[in-house]
Amino acid sequence: MPAARITVTLPAEVVEDIDRRERNRSRFILDAIRRELKRRQREELRRSLENPHPDTSELADAGFDEWAARLPGGEVSTLVDHKKGKAVRWVRGRGWIEGKR
């Protein structure tokens, strides 16, 4: 991936702390940014699961059988192996939780 040069202004004591721990400032800052981006992505996903779009809630309420019945022809039982994974259900305000209804 090509690199892009940016200018970041940090307090001198933060730069000193980085320099005490890491020779390569760029690598240190890149690692910190990647960790923060992942943390924010997880947080966005958590918020999305707690407050799903109304269309998503309707799909979750419909269940697999109803969804499969609307598929065009073919054998739908081969799409999902019910023996794999864990049973989950949607609880409004809580998100996906383990267990059957």
N, C-alpha and C positions, 0 to 999 in steps of 0.2 A: 504494500500500500504506500503510495507516495506520501511524504511528510509535508506538513504545512507549518510554517514558522509563525508563532504568535508571540505577543508581548503580554506578560502578566506581571502586575505589580503586587508584591507581597511585602508585609512588614519585615524589617531587617531581622528581627528575632526569629521569625518563621524560617527564613532562608538559612540562618545559622543552625537551627534545629535540623533542617533537612541535611545540610552539609555535614553535621556530626554523625548522621546515620547512613548517608548514601553518597557515594562519589558522583553518581550520574543523576543530576537534578531532573533532567528531562524524563528519565525512566521512572523516577520516584513520583513525579507529578502525573505522568501518564497512568501509572498503576492506581494512584489515588482517584483520578478522574474516572477510570474504568470501574472501580469499585463503587463509586458514587452513582454512576449511570445505572449499574445493575441494581443498586439499592432503590433508586427511584423507579426503575422499571417494575420491580417487585411490588413497590408501594402502589403504583398505578394499577397493576393487576389486582391487588388486594381491594382497592377502592372499587374497581370495576366489578369484582365478584360480589362485593357487599351491596352495590347499587347498580344492578344490571339494567341494560336497556329494556324497555317494556316488551319489545319483540322477542328478546331472549327469554324472558320469563314465560311468555306464552309457549315457546318451544319446550322449555323444561317441564311445564305443566302438562303438555300433551303426552310426553312419554315416548319411548321407543316404538311400541306397537302401533300407535297412531301415526307416527312419523313414517314408519316402514310401509304402512298401508297406503300412504299417499305416493310412494315411489312408483315410477313407471315399470310395469312387468318385471319378470325375472325372479330369481330366488333370493329373497332378502335375508333369510336366515343365515346365509353365509357371510353377511357383512359384519356381523358382530359375534364374537365368541363369548357367550354369557358366563362361561366357566372362568374366564380370565378377569382380572381386575377386582374391584370392590364395588359393592352396591352403594350407590349414593343417591341422595335426593336433594331437591332444592327447597330451602326454607326461606321464605321472603324475609328480608331484614338480616338474615344470618349467612346466606350463601349456600354453597354445596356442603353437605355433611354426610358422613358415612351412615349407612343403614337404609332399610326399606321403609316404606310409608307406614 
